[in-house]
Amino acid sequence: MSHLPKLRVTLGAVPTSKPRYAITDTGDIGRMLDLARERWPEETDRKALLLRLAEAGSDAVRRDLDASRHDRLGERQATAFEAVPDLVDPSVLLDDEAWR
């Protein structure tokens, strides 16, 4: 293979060091984009539809996470309220001495 010339490729000024993704409009991706076109019929550009799908997916994940956090908070509060009788003596709080 030493008889082949060495090719060197330079990218010059690459605008970002972030990862890039190649997505082909086939199979499941194509079907998702078709659904997106039904949802947003005014959008004809499939790349724009892909971005809208990503945004809609992000919004759905955010709602799910918020709901999970809310549920966990409720569970922690319920556990804390159950522990209150073991931690606090109401008679001490109701006694005038506690507030002096």
C-alpha positions as CSV (number, residue, x, y, z in Angstrom):
1,M,0.0,0.0,0.0
2,S,3.0,2.3,0.2
3,H,2.6,3.1,-3.5
4,L,-0.7,5.0,-2.8
5,P,-0.4,8.7,-2.2
6,K,-1.2,9.8,1.3
7,L,-4.3,12.0,1.5
8,R,-4.5,14.6,4.1
9,V,-7.8,16.2,5.0
10,T,-8.0,19.3,7.1
11,L,-11.2,20.7,8.3
12,G,-10.0,24.3,8.8
13,A,-12.2,26.2,11.2
14,V,-14.7,23.7,12.6
15,P,-17.5,25.6,14.2
16,T,-18.0,23.3,17.1
17,S,-16.4,20.5,19.0
18,K,-19.8,19.0,19.9
19,P,-20.9,15.7,18.5
20,R,-22.8,15.6,15.3
21,Y,-25.4,13.0,14.4
22,A,-26.4,11.5,11.1
23,I,-30.0,10.5,10.9
24,T,-31.4,8.8,7.8
25,D,-35.0,9.3,6.8
26,T,-35.9,5.6,6.7
27,G,-37.8,3.1,8.8
28,D,-38.9,4.3,12.2
29,I,-37.4,7.8,11.6
30,G,-39.4,8.2,8.4
31,R,-42.6,7.1,10.2
32,M,-41.9,9.5,13.0
33,L,-41.4,12.3,10.5
34,D,-44.6,11.4,8.7
35,L,-46.5,11.6,12.0
36,A,-44.8,14.9,12.7
37,R,-46.0,16.2,9.3
38,E,-49.6,15.2,10.3
39,R,-49.1,17.1,13.6
40,W,-47.6,20.2,12.0
41,P,-48.9,20.2,8.4
42,E,-47.7,23.8,7.8
43,E,-44.1,22.6,8.1
44,T,-42.9,21.0,4.9
45,D,-39.2,20.8,5.7
46,R,-38.4,17.4,7.2
47,K,-35.3,18.7,9.0
48,A,-37.5,21.3,10.7
49,L,-40.0,18.5,11.5
50,L,-37.1,16.5,13.1
51,L,-36.2,19.5,15.3
52,R,-39.9,19.9,16.3
53,L,-40.1,16.2,17.2
54,A,-36.9,16.6,19.3
55,E,-38.4,19.6,21.1
56,A,-41.8,17.8,21.6
57,G,-39.9,14.8,23.0
58,S,-37.9,17.0,25.3
59,D,-41.1,18.6,26.6
60,A,-42.7,15.2,27.2
61,V,-39.6,14.0,29.1
62,R,-39.5,17.2,31.2
63,R,-43.2,16.7,32.1
64,D,-42.6,13.1,33.1
65,L,-39.6,14.1,35.2
66,D,-41.5,16.9,36.9
67,A,-44.4,14.5,37.7
68,S,-41.9,11.9,39.1
69,R,-40.2,14.6,41.2
70,H,-43.6,15.7,42.5
71,D,-44.6,12.2,43.3
72,R,-41.3,11.6,45.2
73,L,-41.7,14.8,47.1
74,G,-45.2,13.8,48.1
75,E,-43.9,10.4,49.3
76,R,-41.1,12.1,51.3
77,Q,-43.6,14.5,52.9
78,A,-46.0,11.7,53.8
79,T,-43.1,9.8,55.4
80,A,-42.1,13.0,57.3
81,F,-45.6,13.5,58.6
82,E,-45.8,9.9,59.7
83,A,-42.6,10.5,61.8
84,V,-43.8,13.7,63.4
85,P,-45.5,12.0,66.4
86,D,-42.3,10.2,67.3
87,L,-40.3,13.4,67.0
88,V,-42.5,16.1,68.5
89,D,-44.4,16.1,71.8
90,P,-47.6,18.2,71.1
91,S,-48.1,18.8,74.8
92,V,-44.7,20.6,75.0
93,L,-45.6,22.7,72.0
94,L,-49.0,23.6,73.5
95,D,-47.5,24.4,76.9
96,D,-47.0,28.2,77.4
97,E,-43.4,27.5,78.5
98,A,-42.5,26.5,75.0
99,W,-43.2,30.0,73.8
100,R,-41.4,32.0,76.4
